[in-house]
Amino acid sequence: MHLMAKDNSMVNVSPEIETELENLLGEKVIYANEPRYFFKFLPNQTQPSVVIECHSVEDIVKAITFAKKYNLVCAIRNGELSILGDELVDSGLLVDIPQFIEIDSIVTDMGLAHS
């Protein structure tokens, strides 16, 4: 699997890193080659390599911390809309958050809010 880094280079994600992500978030991790992935996007949309379906604040923190640890490009989508102004990130990691989770303070605390 490859993911986009913040410097726009492609990072080859080792099986060990994939295992780390799966150990952190389990079934919430959806890879682009999985059948359930294709129900998330329209055919011509930019598409991330990995989607993390967060169900709690703890999931959100784990996902964003993982992206920061490996310097990965990460978009956050809340209720089908991105709070950072980017609906999706091509070849990156998408943190998908249900509308009912209040995330403004989490995003600010994680250093991801636009200034």
N, C-alpha and C positions, 0 to 999 in steps of 0.2 A: 504494500500500500504506500502511496505517496501523498503527502500533505504539503500545502503551501506554507513557507516560513514567512515571517514578517519582512524579510529582505527580498521577497518575491522569488526566492530559490525554492526548488522542490526538495523536500526532505524525504528520504527513503525511511519509512517507519519499520523498524525491526520487529520481528515476532515478539521479542521481549517487551517492547513498548506497547504493542497491541495487547499483550497479556496484562500489562500494568493497567491500561485503560479499562479492559474488561473486568479486572479484579476490583477496580474502583466503582464501576457503574453497572456491571453485569448486562442484563438484557436491555438496558436503556441505550446501549451503543448499537447504532445501525450503520452498517457499511454499505457503500454504493453498490456492491454486487449482491445484496440481499433482496429478495422479492418485496419485503415490506417497505423498503426504501422508495420504490417507484410510486407509491401512493402519496408521497409527500410533495411532489413538485409537478409543475406543468411541463410539457415536453421541451419547450424552448427556453426554459429558465436556466440561469447559471446554477450549477449544482455543486454542493460540497462533497468531499470524499467521505466524510463521517457526519452523522447526525446523532446528537445525544438528546434523548427525550427526558427532560428533567421533570421530576414529580415533587420535588421539595427544594427548599433553600439549600440544604446540604448537597443535593445533586448539582445544583448550579455552582456552588463554591468548588466542588470537586472538579467539575468540567473546566471551569475557567482557570483554576490552579494548574491543571494538567496542560492546558494550552499555553499558559505563561511559562511553565517549566521547560517546555520544548520549543518555545518561541514560535508557536504556530499562529497562523492567521485564524481568527475566530470571529464569527458573527453571532449575535444573539437575536433570536426572533421570539417575540412575545405575542401570542394570539394571532399568528400568521403575519405579524408586522415586526420589522426590526426596530429596536429602540436606538440603535446606533446609526440609523440612516442607510444601512446597507442591508437590503432584503436577504441576500445570500452572498456567500463568498465562494468563488470558483476554486475547487480543489482544496478547500479549507475545512474547518471544523465548525459545524453549526450547533449552537446550544439552543434547543427548542424548548421554550418555557410556556406552560399554560397561562392563559390570561389571568387566572385568579391569584397568581403569586406576585406579590409586590416586590419589585426588584430594583427600584431606583437606588436605594442605599447600598445594595450589594454591588451594583455596577460601579458606583462611586468609590466604595471601599476597595474594590479590586483594581482601581486605577484605569477603568475602561471608558469612563464617561468623556464625551467630547467637551472641550473647553470653549 
